[in-house]
């Protein structure tokens, strides 16, 4: 059985699309389709139902998926053992992270590492969403909630705090905020409820009870820029707000503490490139630990 065809089958199973598999593997859409058909002919069974909106595994496909992932695990473990003997760090490592941490901390920390290793490609994906290690959407994932199930390696990265902020220009224009009652009638810059992907994002409810006018942004960066521009009041990550002197922390009695968890897959965490990127993330966060908490 041709491993390249199995690899294509795995990509189709994980993305649910021929086009998605082609993009992930860097292949032509038609090539993916031909190789998948060739694998089905080789096994004399249909593995995938090709539908208008994607691909669905047949019972035979589901059975092959389990076997193929076990074989893939063996290859990855062998690669980890072999790569441990090499001096250079090379290859691609994808890191999925919440957009606050990704944009306001990891971009700088990982960008510096990438600059030091010319053969290492670090793919930072800072988005307000979750990532699947089992579907190989990322090699390292940072989450807001500790996973309670699944085959993965988990370690606590750090606590972090969030506080209430407004810009100097906003306060100068609308008046000071010295107590919670002063929030009445103000514009609340916050997230879009439909896009909330973690229970750790429930902190906005407290201010939402005090401010009924809302400007909702789907990303932490969007909320940050709206508050910096002087349009309203928001709950911001302290480590992200600290470098901007125009942002003023308000109402110190309103503060939220949350956690970041670092997760990797047992099949890939020993790959040298993955292990080194993970080690760098942990070391960078520990070195900046005081920045992650409110003063």
N, C-alpha and C positions, 0 to 999 in steps of 0.2 A: 504494500500500500504506500503510495507516494505521500511523504510528510507534507510537502508543499500544498497538496490538495486538502489534507486534513487541516492545515493552518488556515486555508481559505474558508473551509467549512466552519471553523471556530469563529472566525471574524464575522461571518454571516449570522451565525447563531447568536453572537453577542450584540451585534448592532441591529439585527432584525431587518436588514436591507442589503441588497447587492451593492447599491451605490455607497452605502455607509462602510461596508467591508472593503470596497475598492479604495475609498479614501483613506481608511485606516492603514491599509497595506501598501498604498502607493502604486496600485495597479489600475489597469483599465477596467471599466465596468464590464465590458464584453468578456475580458479574460477571466474575471471572477465567475461569470455565468458559465463559461465553457468548462472551467476546471471543476466547478460544482457538478455540472452534468456528467463530466467524465468520472468523477468519484461515484456518483449514483449508478452509472453503468458498470463500473468496476465491481461494485457491491451488489448489483442486481436488485436494488431497492430504492425507493424514493425517500430522500432525507428531508426535503424542504418543500412545503407548499408555497409556490410563488404567487402572491396575491397582489392586488392593485396597490395596497397601502403598505406592503412589506412582505416579509417572509416568516412563515410559521413552521416550526419543526414538526415532522411526523413522529409517531412513536419510535420508528427506527432511528430518526434523527436524534431524539431525546436519548436513546440508548447509546448511540455513537458519541454524543456530547460528553457523557460521563467518562467513557473510556478515553476519549481524546484529551480531556482535561487532565486525567491521570498521567497520560504519556507526556503531555506538555510539562507537567510538574516535574517529571523525571529529567527532562531536558533542562529545565530551569535550575534544578538542583545541581546537575552536572556542570552547567555553566557557572554557577556560583563557586563550586569547588575549583574549577579551572581558572576563573577570573581572579581568585584570591592569590594566585601565584604571579600574576602580572603586575608590573610596577605602575604602568600608566592607567589612568582612569579614563575610560572612553565609553561611547554609546549614549543613548538617550534615557533620561529619567523624567517622568511626568509627575508633577506634584499638584494635587487638587486641594484647594484651600478656600475658606470663607473669604469673601472679597475684602473685608476690612483688613484682616491679617495679611492677605496676599498682596494687596496694593500698598499698604502703609508700613509693612515690615519686611515680608519675604522678598519683594521685588528687589530691594536693596541688598539684602543678605545673600540671596541666591545669585543675583546678578554679579556680585563680587566673586563668588565661587566660580561661576561660568567663565569669567575673565581670566582666572588663573589656570584653568584646564582646557586647552584648545581642542581636545578631542571629546570633551564632555558636552552634551547638549541637555540643558535643563529646560523643561517645558513647564512653566508655572501657569496654572489655570485658576485664577482667582475669581470665582463666580458664586453668587448667592444660590447654591444648590448643593445636593449631596453627590458623592461619587462612588461608583462601585468598583471595588478591588477585584471581585470575582469575574466581572466582565472586562477587566483590564482597562478600565477608563483612566486609571492612574496607578503609579507604582507606590506612591506615598500619599496618604490622605490625612488631612487635618479636619476634625469635626468639632461641632459644638456640644455634642452629646456622646457619652461613652457607649459604644456598641454593647448590646446585651446578648447577641448571638452571632454566629458565623465563625468561619475559620480564619482568624486574623490575629495579629499581634498588636497589642494596644498598650500605650504608655501615656500618662498625663504629661502634657507639654508645659502648661502654666495656667494659673488663674489670671484673669484680667478684669478691669473695672470699667464701668461706663458711668458718665455723669451728665448733668444737664448743662448745655452750653448755649450762648448767644454771642454775636459779634459786638465789638465796641460800637460800631456804627448803628446797629439795630437798637442798642440800649440808649444811645445818645438821642436817637430819633423818637423812640416810643416810651422812654422812661425806664428807671431802674427796676430790678426785680429783687426784692429783699425777702419776700415770703411767698408761700405757695398761692395765696389769694391773688397776687400780682400777675399770675399767669392767665387769669380770666380774660378772654377776648383776644389773646395772642394767637399767632399762627404756629401750629405744631408741625414741624418737619419730621416725618417718620416714614416707616416702611409701608409697602403695599400688602395688606393683610392676605390677599390671595396668593402671594408669593412666599409667605412664611413657610420655611421648610424644617424648622426645628423649634421645639418647645422652649429652648433657651432664648428665643427672641420675644418672649412674652412681656418684656419690661416696659413696652410702650403703653400698656394698658393704664398704668398709674397716671401718666401725664394726660392720656386721652380722656380721663375723667375730669380733668381740670381745664383742658383746652378743646373746644369743639370744632374750631376751624383747623383744617388739615391740608398740608401739601405732602403727598405721598410719593416716595421715590423707591424704585426697586433695588437700588444698590446703596451700600454704605458710602461710596464715593459721591454719589449724587446727593445724599443727605448732607454730607460734610460740606460740599460746595455751596449748597443752598443756604446753610447756616453761615458759612464764611461770607457769603455775599450780602448778608444782612436782611434776609427775607423772613426769618422766624427763629424759633427755638427748637433745639433737637437734643436727643440723647445720643451722645457720641462716645466712641472708644477713647479713653484717656490717652493711651499711647499714640493714637492717631492725631488727637487734637493738640497735644503738648507742643509740637514744633510750630504751631501757628499762634503768634502772640496776640493777634486780633480776636481770638476766641477766648471768652471769659467763662470760667466755671461758675455756675449758679447753684444755690440751694444745696449746700453740702450734705444736708440730711437725706437727700434723694440720691442714692448711689446703688449700683447693681454690680454684683460679682458673678462672673461666668467662667467657664473653663474651655481650654483647647485640648483636644486629645489627638495624638499622633498615631496613625494606624498603618501597618504594612502587611503584606501577604506572606505567609510562611514560605511560599514557593520562590519569592523574589527578594526577600529582605537580606539574604546573604550574598546576593550579587554585589560585587565591590562597588560599582557605581551607585547602586541604590543605598548601600550601607553608608557610603561616604557622604552622600547628600543628606541622608537622615541624621547622621552624626553632626553635620554642619548646622542643620536646622536647630537641633537640640542645643548645641553649644552657643549659637547666636542668641537664642531666646533666653538661655540662662544668663548670658553676659548682660542682657538688657532687661533682666527681670524687674528691676525697680521701675522701669518705664511702663510696665504693664499694669501698675496699680496707681490709683489716684493719690495725689500728695496730701 
